[in-house]
Amino acid sequence: MEQRRFLTFIALSALVIFGWSGFVMPMLFPPPPKAEKLAEKAPEDQAADIAKPEELQPADALVPANVIAKAGADANQPEAPAQEKVVEPPKLQSFPNRQILLGSTNPDEPFFLAVKLNSRGGSIETIELNDPRYRSLDDSSKPVKVVGDDPLLKLKTTDVTIEAIDRQLAALGLSLAKIDWEVVPGSESPEGVTFRFTSPDGSIQLEKAYRLPKVPGLAGKEPTKTERDNLGQGYLLDYSLTVRNLTENPREVRYTMQGPVGVPLENPENVTKYRDVRVGFVLPDGESVESSHQSATEVLDAESSGKPSVWTRPIEYVGVDATYFASLVHPVENQIKERTIESVQSQVTYPAQEKHFSDVSIELTSVPIQLAPQGTGPNAEATHHFQLYAGPKRAHLMAAVGAADVTEYHIGWNPFFFLEPLVRLLVIPMLALLNGLHALGINYGIAIILLTIIVRTCLMPLTRKQAQSAQRMKEMQPKLKELQKKFAGDADGLRRAQLELYSKHGFNPLAGCWPVLLQMPIFFALYRALSVSVDLRRASFLWIDNLAAPDALFELPFRVPFLGWTEFNLLPILTIILFVAQQKILMPPPADEEQAMQYRMMNIMMVMMGVMFYRVPAGLCIYFITSSLWGMAERWFFDRMNEWYPAKPVEVKEKKPSAVAKFWQQALEAADRQAEQARQMPSAGANSSSKNGQNGKGR
């Protein structure tokens, strides 16, 4: 019985083992692929997968699929359905970093600019002016960089952002601005180059093409000063952006392009104009331009509040300007008929502690670009063209991009705003006169002195009358003192008596103010000309190396508290000393204590003016010093003329008072009558009350 049970156990065990090995295991763990299926793999993978039969061990068939050796790991996976196959994007090509120079740093070449481009982002790194006149104020051995002046700024001019491409590059920690673009073979020359970039998924291709042609008419010869100041084409860099569709489906693309970055702000402690964002809007007629600007402080405040300024009107130009230089982008396509730029936004590229020193720029966002499928014709790509003006602020040069109005002779708040129209009329002729004198070989410092002499000579008839008025005032001093004694304590009576005396002798106390008043528009016009004219930048005279800035005789060993002065400026001090001396010489002695107090107040005002004038351009101080010396010499000459040719005594006849004098006399008399009535009113009221009381008592 026990033997039969043992045999049954053996049979059942053998049956279970046979069934498990022959049926269950093959179903759970399929055998390795045959040799003909391995042939579909790459040769390098076949070598790892194919094994000789004698090398296979029986235990290999029992290893689970997820721990199979790498030789069979890929082969044992079930084949994915055809519709679920994922096409891997092509590998991102890498290109060496390159810097390419367009134009020339040599002033003898027929170029005005030296444009340094970088394959990193295919962008503009710097733009230098090779004109020997435009050297850095800090280091005369270095040229002025109109773009890219600050190497610490991360943004670069013409950097491009396209969301679809940057999203792909972000996984690699890159962006269109941080990756090297390909230099298109055969496109590189001193006059131009083209950069190209293809998106990682192979769907979009970008090309940036730059061209800086030789200035027309200058091929093979050195540009002259006149040519540099009149040929605006020499300061234009042409560039374009092409977007190309490489897929078989239509698509929409929009890009954002960085505007000019790093426009230089020179001598910021002393200038009256800082960086501004400039925008010129095309009016509906397609020709007229309406300009607008925003200061660095306004740009910073707008961005800090989370509401940066955005302009959506069609633009003619947009960019940044500072005291002497500007960098402006001009879309070549007519933005009324063929709009390419949808909006422009101001931005702060570097916020300074003092807001007005901040570095600012703009971003240009394109309209949505509709691209047809590849191979369907020209609509599969789109090209937008631009011109970048980078140069000095001369109206006739910037007119090449429609920005002649960017040259603005503005010095900020003007208390004499009513003189503004006259000041604007005088600035350009005054600059023309200074430049004309300089063109004769005269130093700008001497030219300012000659300009002062010309102005004072034209005003000589008025200053002659001023001298006569002062002489007459001296002659009337004894009579004025008699009136002061007679009307002691009666200020109104004294004023009326003085007015009668002035009218009798034909004396106008305001006549001496006319030369000063007429010089004020000239003063403001010259101030503006010296403050913003690039012609006077770095103009030297005596120890002064820049007539458009303070003379800075030497550095102070300390910083003046509250005022922040770090340099000793001699010319403003000389100017104030001469002002005080001129006042003592030209002004008649005070006739009373009130006038003496006015003179003392004027002396205090002179000191205040010295503080205000301490940082004005040296050229302006030269004007005032020359004017003061001329005025004192003029007075000495008039006095000697009176001594040499004394006037015959003339009987003073009472003159008929003028209409103004009559009006003033009537006004004074009316004021006196009102004052007298006011004094009598209380006594009259008191008498009336007394009478009423008596009448009441009698009743």
VEXKEMI-568221 format. One record per residue: x, z, y of N, C-alpha, C in turn. Coordinates in steps of 0.02 Angstrom, whole numbers, plus 50000, padded with zeros to 5 digits. Atoms other than C-alpha are relative to their C-alpha. Example, Ala and Ser with C-alpha at 12.3 -4.5 7.8 and 13.67 -1.06 7.14 Angstrom:
! VEXKEMI-568221
500455000049941506155039049775500455000050060 499584999749941506845035749947499615003750055 
//
This chain:
! VEXKEMI-568221
500425000049940500005000050000500445000050062 499544999549944501385004950118500424993750005 499605006149999502384989450066499604994250030 500425005449974500894978050107499945000750077 500054999049927500714985850281500654997950035 499365001849971502564983050314500074992450006 499965007349999502464964450268499534997050053 500485002449947500924962150380500305001050070 499694998549935501874970150528500544994850015 499465004849991503354958450499499704993250019 500305006549988502214942950497499704999650071 500305000049933501254947850654500535000050054 499464999849950502864951850747500324993150008 499705006749996503594934850702499544995150036 500485004449968501994926250758499995001150076 500004998449928502004935450925500634997250034 499375002549971503854931250956500004992550005 500025007450000503584912950910499544997550056 500485002249948502054911351023500275001350071 499724998349933502914920151169500554995250020 499435004349985504494909651156499794992750007 500175007150002503644893051121499474997950050 500565002049957502124893551234499995003650068 500084996249938502094907751358500594999050048 499415000649957503904906851425500054993150034 499975006649966503884887751458499494999350056 500515000549947502274889851557500195004050062 499824995849943502934904051663500644997650034 499345002049973504704897351687500164993049976 499875006950021504864878251683500754998949989 499295001550014506504870851616500324996650060 499645003349944507864864151736499844992650004 500165007249993507604846351809500484995749961 499585004650038508254831451715500494996450047 499465003249961509744821151771499744994750047 500255005349956508684806751841499695002850063 500274997049940507814818751963500565002550046 499444997849960509484825652021500314994350040 499715005849965509984808152071499704999150069 500315000649934508764809452217500355004450052 499674995549954509834823252294500634996950029 499375002349971511344820952403500565001049951 499444999650048512974818152307500325006950000 499664993549999513714834552368499575005349967 500434995150034512174843952302499974998849925 500025001450072512194834952135500565003449963 499434997050034513904841552095499885007349985 500144992950011513264859252111499435001049950 500594999150042511644856252016500114997949927 499925002650068512224846151863500495004449960 499574995950044512924856751721499984997149929 499965002550069513494851951547499565004449954 500444996250045512304857051405500365005849967 499664994650034513634867251319500155005950045 499864994549954513894877651477499395004350013 500614996249988512074883251485499915005349947 500124994550045511704899951408499255000949991 500724999050011509984904051332499705004850050 500274995149954509804918751451499834996950068 500145003049935509794906751601499274998250008 500705001949996508034901351557499555005950014 500424994149990507424919151574500065002950070 499904997349933508024922051754499424997850045 500555001849955506584922551881500234994850052 499845005549955506484908052003500305002450066 499764997849934506814918452160500705002649999 499304997950004508524923852095500424995049964 499605005350032509084907552021500614998650042 499395001649965510844902852067499884994150048 500125004949948511034891552220500014992949973 499975006750028511364876752106499304997449985 500665002450017509534875952058499465002750044 500504996749959508654885452196499544994950033 500415004949966508074870252297499624995649951 500315004650047507704859752144499405003149966 500544996950036506544872552065499385001150042 500584999149957505394873552217499524994349991 500485005550007503774863652199500024995650062 499965004949946503754847952306499395000750045 500544999249952502734849952467499604993650006 500405006049990501294838052498500274995850058 499715004649950501734822852605499795001750071 500244998649934500644828052752500285006350029 499734993749976501514844952768500754999650014 499285000649988503284838152786500145000950075 499804998849931504144844052947500654996350013 499405003849982505374832153029500435004350047 499564995949959506834842153095500244996050059 499765003649941507354837753274500734998149993 499295001850003509004828753297500435005550031 499554994949976510504839653331500144998950075 499855000349929510874843853516500724997850010 499335002549989512354833453569500355004150055 499614996449950513724842153666500514995250031 499555004249963514784834053800500485004450039 499524995849963516354840353888499795000750073 500144998949929516204847854060500474995850042 499595004349957516784835954195499805000950072 500125000149928516954836154384500204993250026 499895006849977516824819454471499954999950076 499985000449927517264815754653499784993150023 500215006149966516324802654753500265000250071 499725000249933517004796854919500735001949999 499294998249995518664804054975500095005950047 499814994549955519444819555052500504997550052 499515003049954520654807955143499634996950059 500365002949943520054804055321500174992850013 499815007049990520944787155313499564995349960 500425004250041519714780755183499334998550035 500645001849968518064772055230499415004149975 500524995350019517054787355183499995005850050 500064994149959516404801755288499935006349959 500144994350043516024813055139500445000049939 499704999250066516854819854984499515004149959 500544996850039515494823854856500275001749931 499774997850066516004834254705499395001349956 500554999350047514804832354559500245003549937 499834996350061514754842854401499534997749945 500425002050056514154837054230499565005749976 500424994250016513464854754208499364999550041 500635001149965511674850654254499984993350036 499995006449964512224833854325499855000950074 500214998249933512114841954497500584999550050 499505000249946513014842354665500305006950007 499664993649993514314855954675500175001450073 499834999249929514984853454852499984993250034 499925006049958514934840854994500425002150060 499544998549946516394841255115500004994350051 499895005049947516654832255281500754999050007 499285001249995518344823755290500224998550071 499825000849929518294822155480500475005750020 499534994649980519824831655547499715004850052 500294995549949518724839055686499595005549967 500454995250031517624848155562500395004149947 499644995550044518764861455490499675006950002 500314993350004518254878955437500225004350058 499834995449946518184891955576500465005549975 499594994650028519004904555460500694997649980 499365002750023520384893255396500034992650019 499985006949975520824877355490500294995149950 499735004550051521704870355336499474997649951 500545001850047520044869055243499454996250036 500565003749969518664856355278499355003949995 500664997050002516874861355312499624997549940 500445001850055515744861555160499285000550024 500685000149976514024856355216499515002149946 500404997850058513334859655041500475003749953 499594996350047513974872654918500545004150033 499494996149963514884883155048500145006649966 499924993650033514624899154948500084999049924 499905001250072515394897854772499655005149955 500334994950040514484913654715499274998449986 500705001850012512774905454725499934996649932 500095002750067512134901554550499644993250001 500375006349997510964887554602500444994450025 499645005849977511634870054627499514994850025 500425005149970510934856154733499844994549948 500295005050045509854843554633499945002549928 500184997450067509684855254481499274998249986 500675002150019508144849554385499725004649947 500354996050050506864859454286499404995949976 500595003050031505624851454164499795004749944 500224994750044504604864054069500064998249926 499995002050071504474854153906500705000149971 499315000150024506364852153893500315006950003 499704993449994506874869253956499725004849948 500284995750052505704877253829500394999049935 499605001350061506684868753689500705002950006 499324997649990508364873553766500035007650004 500004992849992507834891553795500185003649935 499844997050065507984895153608500755000449989 499275000050006509844891153624500335003650058 499724996649942510044901253783500254995350053 499775005049953510234885453886499414997750044 500505003249958509304875654018500314993550025 499745006349974509464858754102500555001050051 499504998549950510504867054237500635003149970 499444996550030511664875754113500344996149944 499715004050054512084861753993500334993950029 499635005849976513314847554015499634993649981 500325006450011512524830454034500544994849984 499545005450018513324814553969500144995750061 499825004949949514274803654092499914993149968 500165006550030513554786454055500624995550002 499405004250001514994775253999499944994050047 499985005749955515484762354129499675001250067 500354998849937514504770654270500435003450053 499594995849956515924780654348500454995850044 499565003349951516794774654507500045004550061 499984995949938517304781854677499374999750041 500615000949961515624775754742499375002149962 500614998050035514454781654605500135002149929 499974997950070514104789054434499295001549977 500654998450028512624791754317500085005149944 500024995050053512274807054209499374999049959 500575001150044511124806454058499915006049954 500154994650046510254819453951499384998249960 500565001250045509104817553800499765006749973 500274993650022507944831853752500165001149926 499834998650071508314840553585499534996749950 500465003250047506754833253504499994992550007 499945007349993507224815753562499404996750032 500615002949972505614813253660500084997750072 499925001549928506214812653841500744999050015 499325001249977507764805553920500015000150077 499924999549928508354809554097500654996750021 499395002849970509594800554207500025001850074 499884998949929510304806054374500554995250022 499525004949975511174792154469500175001750072 499764998549933512234795754623500404994050026 499625005649970512924782754744500185001850071 499744998949932514024785154898500404993850019 499645006249984514454767654959500465000950059 499565000049942515844764155081499584998550062 500385001049938515254764655260500064992750020 499975007149982514774746855309500444998750061 499575001949944516064738655419500655003850003 499394996049997517434751255379500464998749941 499605001250060518124744055217500724998550018 499285001249991520004745555218500295002650064 499714997349938520194754655384499755007150012 500164993049985520174772355451499435000350051 500554999449952518544777455538500245003250065 499844997149935518694781055723499505005550016 500454994649979517894795955812499324997150021 500635003149978516594784355891499594997849941 500375002350059516134776955723499715006049961 500254994150036515984794155643499405003150036 500544996849962514824799755783499394995550009 500565004649989513694784455777499754996649937 500225003350061513594777855598499705005249952 500344995050041512294788755512500044998649926 499985001650071512454779255347500575003549964 499434996850032514124787555317499875007049976 500164993250020513284804455296499425000349950 500555000450047511984798655169500254999249929 499885000650071512114801454982499364997749967 500585002650036510904790754880500015002849929 500054997850070510294798154717499294999049975 500655001250030508864795554596499945003949935 500154996750063508044803854447499544995449961 500415004250044507384793254303499775004249941 500294996650058506214800454171499754994649953 500155005350048506034789954012499665002949938 500374997950060504784791853868500304996549939 499695002850060505614789353697499545000449939 500474999450057504064792253590499504994250001 500515005350006502644781053533499335002250028 500624997449971501354791553624500095000750075 499954998849928500964792353810500085007450014 499914993049984501444808353896500055000950076 499974998249930501424817254064500585004750012 499414996049984502974824654145499985001950074 499934997849931503234834854303500675003750006 499354996749992504924840554369500025003950065 499854996349938505554852954499500744999150014 499315001349981507154848654592500235004850054 499714995349951508274860754687500244996250062 499775002949937508574856754870500705002250018 499314998349979510184859254970500135007549996 499814993050009511074875454929500685001150033 499354998149971512464883955027500174996350064 499855002749934512294876655202500365005450040 499584994849970513644885655303499695003250062 500184996249940513204899155429500655002850028 499354998249973514744900755538499945005050057 499964995049947515214915355651499335003450010 500694997449996513554924055612499925005850049 500064994349956513954939255719499864997950073 500045001949930513944929055880499544994150014 500415005949987512834913755855499295002150019 500694998749981511074912555924499514996649953 500435003450049510404901655782500285001049931 499804998850069510424905355596499724994549956 500275005150045509854895855442499244999550007 500725001349998508124888055451499824995049945 500285005250043507074878655324499644995150045 500285005249958506604862155404499574995349958 500455004650034505134851155354499724995150052 500315005149958504564834755430499444996749962 500585002750034502814829055384499854993050026 500195006749980502304810755384499265000150020 500695000349976500734808055487499654994049969 500375005450034499344796555424500204993050019 499815006849982500024781755521500614997649962 499445001950042501524782055403500664999550038 499395000649961502804781955545500165006350039 499884994049960502594797155656500165006049955 499794994150038503374813555599499855006250041 500134993549970502804831155638500455005249967 499504995550028504154844155617499765007250001 500144992850004504054862455568500625003449973 499434996350026505324875855531499825007249987 500104993050019505434893155457500685003449998 499364996549998506824905555493500145003549935 499804996450061507794914455357499625006649994 500384993750002506924930755405499294998849976 500685001550021505214922755385499974998049927 499985001850071505694915155217500075006149957 499894993950039506324931955155499385004449999 500604995949998504774941255214499444997149958 500535003250039503614928455135500135000849925 499844999350071504524929254968499945007349977 500064992950017504594948354972499275002149990 500714998450006502714948854993499674996449941 500275003650058502504937654840499614993750019 500365006049978501814923254943500494995350036 499545004749968503224910654974499624994150030 500335005649966502794896455090500024993749957 500065006250039502184880655003499684994850045 500275005549961501924864155094499784994449953 500275005250044500834850955012499874993550037 500095006349963500754837855151500564995249983 499465004950013501734821555128500595001350047 499404998249961503514824355187500434993850013 499505004949983504784813455274500695002649985 499364996750016506214825755255499875007449990 500034992750009506514843655201500705002349984 499334997450014508064854455195500155006250040 499764993949966509094867755283500484997950055 499515001149947510004867855449500245006750026 499724994049970511124880555533500224998250071 499825001049929512024881055701500254993050014 499685006449986513054865155688499884994649948 500065004850054512664856755521499325000549967 500645000250034511154851555420500074996149935 500045003550064510764845855243499264998949986 500705001750003509114836655226499874994849947 500195004650053508264827855080499444995550026 500505005049978507284811855117499764996049940 500265004350054506144804454982499954992850026 499985007049978506414785654994499314996849997 500675002950006504674781054932499555002450056 500484998249947503324780855066499505004949971 500404994750029502434797255035499254999450018 500705001449987500814790455108499734995049949 500235005350045500694774854999500205001349927 499744999150068501734779854848500305007149994 499784993149997501834798654839500385001949936 499604997650057503184806154727500085007650000 499924992749994503324824154792499335003150016 500664996949991501774834754774500035006150046 499954994049959502394850854856500725002050010 499344997349984503884859454934499925007550011 500054992749994504204878154922500665002850026 499404996749974505414888755023500235005449951 499734995050045506554900654930500615003350031 499404996349979507894913754960500504999549944 499485000650051509494909854867500475005950001 499594993949996510414925254929499735004450056 500274995549948509554939755020500555004450029 499494995949967510734947655147499685006550026 500244993649974510604965455211499684999050069 500315002049937510294958355385499624993549986 500435005450024508834946855352500194993150026 499875006649971509334933055471500644996949974 499395002950030510994930855379499854997249930 500165002050069510094926655214500104992549991 499935007050019510444910355124499334997649972 500665002550020508874899855100500064992849978 500025006950023508404883455019499274998249986 500685002250017506894873854954500004997149929 500115003450064506194867054790499484994550010 500465005649996505344850154774499674999149932 500375001050062503994848254641499664993150002 500265006850001503484830654589499264999949984 500685001250024501764823654562500034999249924 499995001350072501254822354377500174992649988 499775006850015502144807054306499714997849933 500315002650061501154796854178500474994849970 499545004650034502314788354053499654996749940 500285003850057501734774653934500455000849939 499584999650060502364774053753500624995650006 499375003849999504124767753724499894992849976 500045006950020504294749053714499404996350026 500605003449975502674745253806500104997150069 499875003049935503514739653967500305005050048 499684995749949504164747054130499655006650011 500364993749989502824760554133500225005649954 499744994850045503754769753996500525004450035 499534995949962504944776454129499814999850074 500134999649929504854781654311500635002450035 499404998249961506224782954444499795001950071 500124997749931506124792954605500665000050037 499395000849961507394789254741500015004850059 499914995349945508094801154871500634998250039 499395000249960509354801555012500135007150026 499804993349976510304817355060500454999150060 499584999949941510934818855238500405006550000 499564994149998512424830655246500524998750054 499545001349946513304831155413499855004150062 500104996349937513364837155594499314998850028 500665000549970511794840055694500044995750064 500045004849945511764824455802499364996149990 500675002950007510044817355837500034992849975 499985007050019510544799055820500264999049929 499785000550070511404802355653499445001949952 500534997750045509964811955576499384995750004 500565004749996508754798455633499984995449939 499995004150060509304789255475499525002549947 500494997350047508164800955377499385002550037 500594998249961506854802755514500015007050027 499954993049981507504819755569500355000950067 499674999449935508084816655748499805006350037 500244994149963507044831355808500295006549975 499704993850025508044843855706500515002850049 499544997649949509324844755847499595003350055 500414996249954508494858355948500455004850039 499594995849958509374866456095499615006350017 500424994049995508594883456071500455006249994 499584993950003509364900656105499585006249991 500424994250012507914911856061499565001650060 500464998049948506834921856179500314999150069 499775001349932506984916656361499525003450048 500454996649953506284928556494499764995350056 500205004849949506234913856615499694993849967 500315005350039505094903556504499724994550044 500295005049956504354894756655500514994650019 499485005049986506024885756676500144995549940 499865003650062505954878856499499994992450007 499995007449994505444860856543500614997450037 499415002149962506834859656672500645000849959 499404998850041508104867156552500084994549948 499965005350051507664854356417500234993450030 499795006149967507904840356542500745000050017 499314999549978509614846756593500515000249943 499524998950055510394850256421500364993549983 499695006250023510694832356366500444996850053 499545002749949511364825756534500635004250009 499414995749992512504840956545500504998849944 499555001450057513194837756371500324993150008 499735006749990513384819356413500575000150052 499484999549948514384823956569500635003349971 499424996750030515504835956472500374995349952 499695004550048515804823256334500324994050035 499705005549962516114809656463500675002050030 499364997649974517454820156547500525000849945 499544999250057518204824156378500264993349976 499805006750022518224805656334500564997150044 499465002349956519394803056483500665003549984 499404996450019520654814256397500055006950029 500004993449968520154830156487499795005349949 500164994550044520144846456390499305002750016 500684997649988518404853856366499985006050047 499984994449954518904869656458500054997650072 499945003049934519454859356609499354996450018 500635003749988517864848856589499455004950024 500504995149978516794864656606500145002250072 499824998249931517754869456764499784994550048 500205005649958517474851956836499244999650006 500735000049998515634852956789499755005350049 500204994649954515484869456883500114997950072 499855002249932516314861957036499494994850023 500505005249982515124847057031499335003250017 500644996649988513614858557020500025003850066 499964996149938514204870057160500064995550061 499965004649944514624855157270499314997350018 500685002449987512854848557250499585005450033 500394994549970512194865757300500295002450066 499664997549939513354867357450499545000450061 500454999249941511994863757582499595006449996 500394993950007510974878157512500445006250009 499564994349991512464889857502500225000750073 499854999749928512864885257682499445003850036 500564996449970511134891057731500005007349980 499964993150023511384906557626500515003850043 499494996849959512974910357725499745001250071 500284999249933512074907557890499485005650001 500504994750005510674918957833500345006849998 499634993650003511924932657791500305001750068 499724998849934512754930557961499465002450048 500554998049956511084931858048499785007149984 500184993350020510714947457948500475005150031 499524995549969512304955358014499855000950074 500154999749929511814951058191499385004250014 500624996249990510114959358169500075007349980 499924993250023510834975358098499875005350055 500154994949948510814984958266499265000750014 500714999849986509004980158298499625003249942 500334997050059508514985058120500095007550000 499894992749997509305002158144499575003350053 500444997349948508335004458305499285000749974 500674999850028506725000358213499935005849950 500034994550048507165013058076499925006750036 500074993749962507355026658207499305000550031 500655000049967505765021458296499435001549952 500554999250048504685020958140500215004749943 499804995150052505475035658047499375003349971 500584997050033504205041757921499404995549996 500565004750002503075026657944500244993649966 499745005650039503535014557805499614993650015 500415006049987502075002757840500164997150068 499835002449933502475001758025500684996850001 499335002850003504304998557985499994993049969 500045006650033503864984157869499704994850047 500305004749953502744976158001500494998250055 499525001249946504074978058134500574995549975 499465004350028505414970358020499754992949991 500275006750010504274955857979499954996350067 500045003049933503984952658165500694998050024 499315001649980505854953358196500264993949963 499775005850039506224941158054499674993650025 500375005949977504874929358117500264997850068 499765001649933505524930258295500674996349998 499345003050005507294925658242500044994349948 500005005550049506764912758112500415001749938 499604997850057507564922957973499565000849938 500374999450063506964921357793500445003949951 499564996150044507664935357683500054997149930 499975003050067507274925057527500424993749998 499625006349999508294910057584500655000649961 499374999250037509874917357508499925000049925 500114999950072509064917757337499974993049969 500095006650028508844898957321500604997549959 499445002350042510624894857262500025003449932 500004996450064510474908257129499444997449955 500575002450039508754902357073500114993049973 499885006850023509284884257064500554999649947 499475000050051510804888856959499755002649933 500244997150062509744897756829499844994849946 500105005150052509124881956739500664997149975 499355002650021510914875556739500355005049954 499714994850042511494892156667499714999749929 500315000150067510234891556524500154993549963 499845006450033510554873156491500715000049973 499314999750024512424876056480500075004849942 499984995150055512154891356371499774996749935 500245003450060511154880856249500494994749977 499525005250018512384866556255500615002949964 499404996950029513854877956218499835003549934 500184996150059512904887856085499884995849938 500205003950059512334873655973500324993149996 499705006650002513354858156017500604999849954 499445000550047514504852955876500624997350035 499425002749964515624844256004500455005550026 499614994549972516164860956078500245004849946 499774995750055516434868955907500754998749990 499285000350010518294872655887500364996650059 499665002649940518664865856063500435005550028 499524994849980520204875256123500164999550074 499794999749930520784880856296500395006550010 499554994249992522234892456339500065003749933 499954996350063522184906356207499374999449958 500655000550033520394901956158500024994249950 500005005350050520234892255996499304997349985 500685002350011518344889956003499585001750062 500384998849938517424887856169499275001649986 500704998550017515754889556078499925007049972 500024993150025516184907456027500375004550049 499624995549956516864923056114500754998949995 499285001749999518704921856163500425004149952 499674996050053519224936056044500765000350011 499294999749985520904940156123500395003549945 499694996750057521324952455984499485004349964 500444995850040520534962955847500055007350022 500004992949984520014980655891500185004149938 499834995950058520714994455780499415004149974 500604996250020518955001655765499394995950016 500645003349985517144996555773499645004150053 500334996449944516275001055937499325002649976 500644997250023514845012955895499404996950036 500635002649975513065006555920500034992550016 499955007049980513684989855987500284995549945 499735003850056514634984355831500564995250018 499475004649981516044975755926500635001449960 499374999350038517614972555824500574996050032 499495004049966518544960955944499995001550075 499954999149928519164962556122499924993250033 500135006249964518404948756229500155001150074 499784999049931519274947356397499564996550051 500375004049951518244933856482499355003350024 500614996749973516584943556490500175005650050 499804994749954517494958056574500214997150068 499825003349938518274946456703499394997350036 500625002749970516564938556731499635005350039 500374994649967515744955156774500385002650061 499604997849943517184960556887499914995350059 500095004949947517014944556985499295000050027 500694999549977515124946456992499935005750053 500044994349955515304963657074500374998550065 499625001749940516644957357194499624995050043 500385005149963515594942357242499405003150035 500584996749970514094953457275500215003850063 499774996249942515094964557393500194995450057 499795004649948515764949457486499414996250031 500535004449976514194938957498499395003750026 500614996649980512814951857515500125003750066 499924996349937512534959057690499965007549987 500014992750010512764977857712499275002450000 500694997650003511214988057672499755002450067 500294998249936510044990457819499695006949999 500314993550004509245006357754500175003049931 499864996550063509305018857612499684996449941 500355003650054508055008757511500414994149977 499595005750018509154993357518500655002249966 499394997450032510685003657474499865001849927 500194998450068509765010057322499934993749958 500055006350036509374992057274500694997349982 499325002450015511214987557286500315004049943 499734995950055511675002257174499694998049934 500335002250061510384996557048500284993349977 499705006450019511134979157054500685001049967 499364998550032512844986557012499905002449928 500154997750069512084995456862499794994149957 500215006050037511274979056811500594995749981 499405003850016512974970756819500345002849937 499714996950060513634983256692499594998249938 500435001850056512124979856581500114992749981 499875007150015512454961156597500664999349964 499365000350036514244964356543499925001449926 500134998550070513594972056382499654994049966 500365005750028512404957456356500444993949995 499575005849998513744944656399500615000649954 499374998850036515074952056286500104995049943 499935004550058514704939956144499774992950016 500195006949984514224924256240500594995449990 499445004750009515254908456214500505000450057 499474999749949516914908156305499904994650053 500125005349952516434891656387499525002150055 500484997649950514974900256474500345004850049 499634995549955516124913756542500454996150047 499585004249957517284900156608499574997250057 500465002549949515784892956700499875005350053 500164994749952515344909656780500615002150041 499394998249964517144913956824500154994750054 499885005549952517364896856907499495000250056 500534999849949515684898456997500115005850049 499884994349955516114915757064500594998850046 499415001549958517844910557125499834994750052 500205005249953517094894957203499565003050055 500454997049950515734905357289500385004150051 499614995949953516994917457365500444995650045 499605004549959518124903257421499564996350050 500475003449956516614894457494499815004550059 500174995449946516114909857593500585000950049 499414999449956517884912057659500054993850045 499955006249961517874893857714499474999750054 500545000049950516194895557803500165005050056 499824995049949516794911257893500554997450046 499475002949958518374902457950499734994550045 500315005349960517324887858009499655003050061 500344996849944516314899758116500505002650051 499484997649954517924906858189500324994250038 499675005749968518704889958222499544996350048 500495003749959517134882058290499415004650013 500544995249987516094896358361499394996450030 500625003049975514294891858393499855002750070 500194997949933513684892358573499415004749997 500574995450001512534906858609499364996550021 500645003249987510764900958603499485005350011 500534995249986509314910058681499494999849943 500464999650056508214916158542499294999450026 500695001049980506474909658565499555002349944 500484997650051505014917358479499684993949967 500285005650038504454905858343499295001649980 500684999250024502704902758292500035002249927 499974998050070502404912158131499714994649954 500245004950048502174901257980499365002449967 500624998250034500614900957874500115005849952 499854994650047501454912157745500095006650038 499894993949960501994924357881499345002750027 500664997849977500234924557953499615003549945 500374997050056499484928057784500275006949984 499694993550015500734941957752499835005250053 500164995449945500394949557923499275002449994 500704998250008498514949157893499905004749942 500054995750059498734956957722500235007150017 499754993449981499764971157796499505003650046 500484996949955498494974157934499375002449962 500584998050039497054974557809500165006249959 499814994150039498014987057702500035006150045 499984994349953498314997957855499305002550018 500694998049983496464997757902499685003949943 500284996550058495965002857726500305006949993 499684993550005497235016857727499735004750054 500274995949945496595022957896499295002349984 500684998250018494795022657836499995005449946 499974995150054495275032357680500195006950027 499824993649971496085045857788499435003250039 500554997449959494535047557898499395001949959 500594998750040493255048357757499895007349985 500124992950015493505066757706499755003950060 500224996249941493335073257886499304998150020 500685002249983491785062757916499505003349953 500454996950049491005069657758499915007450015 500044992849985491405087557810499555001250060 500434999249941490595085457981499274999049983 500705001450020489025078257903499705005949963 500254994350037488855092957785499865005950046 500094994449954489055105257927499364999250040 500605001249962487675097258029499385001149958 500574999150044486495097057882499865007449989 500104992850010486785115557856499685003250060 500284997149939486395119658036499264998250007 500705002149995484795109458032499565003949952 500394996350049484215118257878499875007050022 500084993149978484515135157953499505000550056 500464999849944483545130858111499284999649976 500685000550025482035126058009499795006349968 
//
